[in-house]
Amino acid sequence: MAALSRQLAVLMLMLGSLLAQARDQRTATVGMRAYLEQVVLPGTELQPAPSTLKTPLVLRVLKTWPHGNALRYDFEWVGLAPGSFDLCKFLVRQDGSAVTDLPEVMVEATSTLAKDAFEPTEIEPEAPRRLNGYRAMQIAAGIAWGLGLLAILFVGRRFRKKVVTVVSKPTLADRLRPLVEAVVRGDAETAAKAELERLLLAFWRARLNLEAANAADAIVAIKQHAEAGALLRQLEAWLHMPTPPAPTDVSALLAPYRSVTAESFEPIAQAGVR
């Protein structure tokens, strides 16, 4: 019992300390926030009543705690008009029951204006003054606009950059394509077939550093190379297989030959296959 009594005493002291620190601002200037804390009110839980444009005071419930059979509240209020107000007149119960049992909690909103101050009178309407020089300014702007348009139409043409048409040079793939397509169709002449094989061998001997190898060894090495031998192997299939192979993507086969122009390859093509 003694220990329980000491605990209750400590709790009462703590509660008293909290209550002592509570803000009790019952007077504030119009438009300024003020706070009333630790206000104990009986009955069920309260909330601010709906406000209108004519409501002279705005009230908020910041916190609510149980307090025996009552409740303890922290309020924030702002006076919108000078005067004394009962905060409980701006509260309703959440369960809709009556609030007639609430005590008065009076606050006062004060005005910073002097007692003899009055609202300013409305300004008398006055005809707008004539803007002198506006017509001249319009004329000058029109002339400037016309001169600018003429400058764009006639003078600006002299400084327009000429459109340079860039013509791409034909690649080795462009040179090989008609020969390959003729072989695929089966109407390639013997000279065209020989020319195609000669160009392929010359290209890959230079690309794979096989210039020093003899022709037979170079052909074997090129056929075994994954990229180099693709078109050469397909060419032999088109020329020598009794049954024509399935359709092949010629563009894909010619992809490695787009990296060089036909002009730059001409010295290699002239050398031929040794």
C-alpha positions as CSV (number, residue, x, y, z in Angstrom):
1,M,0.0,0.0,0.0
2,A,2.8,2.4,0.8
3,A,4.5,1.7,-2.6
4,L,1.1,2.3,-4.4
5,S,0.7,5.5,-2.5
6,R,4.1,6.7,-3.5
7,Q,3.4,5.8,-7.2
8,L,0.1,7.7,-7.1
9,A,1.9,10.7,-5.6
10,V,4.6,10.6,-8.3
11,L,1.9,10.5,-11.0
12,M,0.0,13.4,-9.4
13,L,3.2,15.4,-9.3
14,M,3.9,14.6,-13.0
15,L,0.3,15.5,-13.9
16,G,0.6,18.8,-12.0
17,S,3.9,19.6,-13.8
18,L,2.3,19.0,-17.2
19,L,-0.7,21.1,-16.3
20,A,1.6,23.9,-15.1
21,Q,3.3,23.9,-18.5
22,A,0.0,24.0,-20.4
23,R,-0.6,27.1,-22.5
24,D,-3.6,29.2,-21.4
25,Q,-3.8,31.9,-24.1
26,R,-7.3,33.4,-23.6
27,T,-6.5,36.7,-25.3
28,A,-5.0,37.2,-28.8
29,T,-5.0,39.7,-31.6
30,V,-7.4,39.1,-34.5
31,G,-5.9,36.7,-37.0
32,M,-3.3,35.3,-34.6
33,R,-3.2,31.8,-33.3
34,A,-3.7,31.1,-29.6
35,Y,-3.8,27.9,-27.6
36,L,-5.7,26.6,-24.6
37,E,-4.3,23.3,-23.4
38,Q,-5.4,20.7,-20.8
39,V,-9.0,22.0,-20.7
40,V,-11.3,19.4,-19.0
41,L,-14.8,19.2,-20.3
42,P,-17.5,16.7,-19.3
43,G,-19.5,14.4,-21.5
44,T,-18.7,12.5,-24.7
45,E,-16.0,13.6,-27.2
46,L,-16.3,17.0,-28.7
47,Q,-15.3,18.3,-32.2
48,P,-15.4,21.8,-33.9
49,A,-18.8,22.8,-35.2
50,P,-19.2,23.5,-38.9
51,S,-18.1,27.0,-39.8
52,T,-19.5,29.5,-42.2
53,L,-18.3,32.7,-43.8
54,K,-19.8,34.7,-40.9
55,T,-18.2,32.6,-38.1
56,P,-16.2,35.1,-36.0
57,L,-13.8,32.4,-34.6
58,V,-12.0,29.3,-36.0
59,L,-11.5,26.5,-33.5
60,R,-9.4,23.3,-33.8
61,V,-9.1,20.4,-31.4
62,L,-5.4,19.4,-31.4
63,K,-5.4,16.5,-28.9
64,T,-7.9,14.6,-26.7
65,W,-7.2,12.5,-23.6
66,P,-9.5,10.6,-21.2
67,H,-9.8,12.3,-17.8
68,G,-11.9,10.2,-15.5
69,N,-15.5,10.5,-16.6
70,A,-14.6,13.6,-18.7
71,L,-12.1,14.4,-21.5
72,R,-9.1,16.7,-21.6
73,Y,-8.5,18.8,-24.7
74,D,-5.9,21.0,-26.4
75,F,-7.5,23.7,-28.4
76,E,-6.1,26.2,-31.1
77,W,-8.3,29.2,-31.8
78,V,-8.1,32.2,-34.1
79,G,-10.4,35.2,-33.8
80,L,-11.6,36.6,-37.1
81,A,-13.4,39.6,-35.5
82,P,-12.8,41.5,-32.3
83,G,-14.9,40.5,-29.2
84,S,-15.3,38.0,-26.4
85,F,-16.4,34.4,-27.3
86,D,-17.2,31.2,-25.5
87,L,-15.2,28.4,-27.1
88,C,-17.8,25.8,-26.1
89,K,-20.3,27.6,-28.4
90,F,-18.2,26.5,-31.3
91,L,-18.1,22.7,-30.3
92,V,-20.5,19.8,-31.0
93,R,-20.4,16.2,-29.8
94,Q,-19.4,13.5,-32.2
95,D,-22.3,11.4,-31.2
96,G,-24.8,14.2,-31.9
97,S,-25.9,14.6,-28.2
98,A,-26.5,18.0,-26.6
99,V,-23.8,20.3,-25.3
100,T,-25.9,22.2,-22.8
101,D,-23.8,20.9,-19.9
102,L,-20.6,22.5,-20.9
103,P,-19.1,25.3,-18.9
104,E,-18.0,28.6,-20.3
105,V,-14.5,28.9,-21.7
106,M,-14.2,32.5,-22.6
107,V,-11.5,34.0,-24.9
108,E,-11.1,37.5,-26.3
109,A,-9.9,38.6,-29.8
110,T,-8.5,42.1,-29.7
111,S,-8.0,44.5,-32.6
112,T,-4.8,46.4,-33.4
113,L,-6.8,49.3,-34.9
114,A,-7.6,52.4,-32.8
115,K,-11.1,52.8,-31.5
116,D,-11.8,55.8,-33.8
117,A,-10.4,54.1,-36.9
118,F,-12.7,53.6,-39.8
119,E,-12.7,51.8,-43.1
120,P,-11.2,53.7,-46.0
121,T,-13.6,55.2,-48.5
122,E,-13.8,53.9,-52.0
123,I,-11.8,55.7,-54.6
124,E,-13.8,57.9,-56.9
125,P,-13.7,56.5,-60.5
126,E,-11.6,58.6,-62.9
127,A,-11.6,58.5,-66.6
128,P,-8.3,57.1,-68.0
129,R,-5.9,59.5,-69.3
130,R,-5.1,59.6,-73.0
131,L,-1.8,57.9,-73.9
132,N,-0.1,60.5,-76.0
133,G,2.1,59.1,-78.8
134,Y,0.4,55.7,-79.0
135,R,-0.6,56.1,-82.6
136,A,2.9,57.2,-83.6
137,M,4.3,54.2,-81.8
138,Q,1.9,51.9,-83.7
139,I,3.1,53.5,-87.0
140,A,6.7,53.1,-86.1
141,A,6.2,49.4,-85.1
142,G,4.4,48.7,-88.4
143,I,7.2,50.3,-90.4
144,A,9.8,48.3,-88.5
145,W,7.9,45.1,-89.0
146,G,7.6,45.7,-92.8
147,L,11.4,46.4,-93.0
148,G,12.1,43.3,-91.1
149,L,9.9,41.2,-93.5
150,L,11.7,42.7,-96.5
151,A,15.0,41.9,-95.0
152,I,14.0,38.3,-94.5
153,L,12.6,37.9,-98.0
154,F,15.4,39.6,-100.0
155,V,18.5,40.3,-98.0
156,G,18.4,37.0,-96.1
157,R,18.5,34.9,-99.2
158,R,22.0,35.9,-99.9
159,F,23.2,34.4,-96.7
160,R,21.3,31.1,-97.0
161,K,23.6,28.2,-96.9
162,K,23.6,26.0,-99.9
163,V,22.2,22.6,-99.4
164,V,25.0,20.1,-100.0
165,T,23.9,16.8,-101.3
166,V,26.1,14.1,-100.0
167,V,26.3,11.2,-102.5
168,S,27.5,8.0,-100.8
169,K,30.2,6.2,-102.7
170,P,29.3,2.6,-103.9
171,T,30.7,-0.1,-101.7
172,L,32.1,-3.5,-102.6
173,A,28.8,-5.0,-101.6
174,D,27.1,-2.8,-104.3
175,R,29.6,-4.2,-106.9
176,L,29.1,-7.8,-105.8
177,R,25.3,-7.7,-105.6
178,P,24.4,-8.0,-109.3
179,L,26.9,-10.8,-109.7
180,V,25.5,-12.7,-106.7
181,E,21.9,-12.2,-107.8
182,A,22.7,-13.5,-111.3
183,V,24.2,-16.7,-109.8
184,V,21.1,-17.1,-107.6
185,R,18.8,-16.8,-110.7
186,G,21.0,-19.2,-112.6
187,D,21.7,-16.9,-115.6
188,A,25.2,-15.8,-114.7
189,E,27.7,-16.1,-117.4
190,T,31.0,-18.0,-116.9
191,A,33.0,-14.7,-116.9
192,A,30.7,-13.3,-114.2
193,K,31.1,-16.4,-112.0
194,A,34.9,-16.2,-112.4
195,E,34.8,-12.4,-111.6
196,L,32.8,-13.0,-108.5
197,E,35.2,-15.7,-107.2
198,R,38.2,-13.6,-108.0
199,L,36.9,-10.6,-106.1
200,L,36.0,-12.7,-103.0
201,L,39.4,-14.3,-102.9
202,A,41.2,-11.1,-103.4
203,F,39.2,-9.3,-100.6
204,W,39.7,-12.0,-98.0
205,R,43.3,-12.7,-98.8
206,A,44.0,-9.0,-98.1
207,R,41.7,-9.0,-95.0
208,L,43.1,-12.2,-93.5
209,N,46.7,-11.5,-94.4
210,L,46.9,-14.5,-96.8
211,E,48.8,-12.7,-99.6
212,A,51.9,-14.9,-99.0
213,A,50.0,-18.2,-99.2
214,N,49.4,-19.9,-102.5
215,A,45.9,-19.8,-104.1
216,A,44.9,-23.3,-103.0
217,D,45.9,-22.8,-99.4
218,A,44.3,-19.4,-99.3
219,I,41.0,-20.8,-100.6
220,V,41.0,-23.6,-97.9
221,A,41.7,-21.0,-95.2
222,I,38.9,-18.7,-96.4
223,K,36.3,-21.4,-96.6
224,Q,37.1,-22.5,-93.0
225,H,36.7,-18.9,-91.7
226,A,33.2,-18.3,-90.2
227,E,32.6,-14.9,-91.7
228,A,34.9,-15.0,-94.8
229,G,33.6,-18.4,-96.0
230,A,29.9,-17.7,-95.7
231,L,29.4,-16.2,-99.2
232,L,32.1,-18.4,-100.8
233,R,30.5,-21.6,-99.5
234,Q,27.1,-20.4,-100.6
235,L,28.5,-19.6,-104.0
236,E,29.8,-23.1,-104.5
237,A,26.5,-24.5,-103.4
238,W,24.6,-22.4,-106.0
239,L,27.1,-23.4,-108.8
240,H,27.8,-27.1,-108.1
241,M,24.9,-28.6,-106.1
242,P,22.4,-30.6,-108.3
243,T,19.5,-29.4,-106.2
244,P,19.5,-25.6,-105.7
245,P,19.7,-24.6,-102.0
246,A,16.9,-23.0,-100.0
247,P,16.5,-19.2,-100.5
248,T,19.2,-17.2,-98.8
249,D,19.3,-13.6,-97.5
250,V,21.7,-12.0,-100.0
251,S,21.8,-8.8,-98.0
252,A,23.1,-10.7,-94.9
253,L,25.8,-12.4,-97.0
254,L,26.9,-9.1,-98.4
255,A,27.1,-7.3,-95.0
256,P,30.9,-7.8,-94.5
257,Y,31.5,-6.1,-97.9
258,R,29.8,-2.8,-97.0
259,S,32.7,-1.6,-94.9
260,V,34.9,-0.7,-97.9
261,T,34.1,1.3,-101.0
262,A,34.5,-0.2,-104.5
263,E,37.0,2.5,-105.3
264,S,39.3,1.8,-102.4
265,F,39.2,-2.0,-103.2
266,E,40.1,-1.5,-106.8
267,P,43.9,-1.8,-106.3
268,I,43.4,-5.1,-104.5
269,A,41.0,-6.3,-107.2
270,Q,43.5,-5.5,-109.9
271,A,46.1,-7.6,-108.2
272,G,43.9,-10.6,-108.6
273,V,44.5,-14.1,-107.1
274,R,48.0,-15.2,-107.2
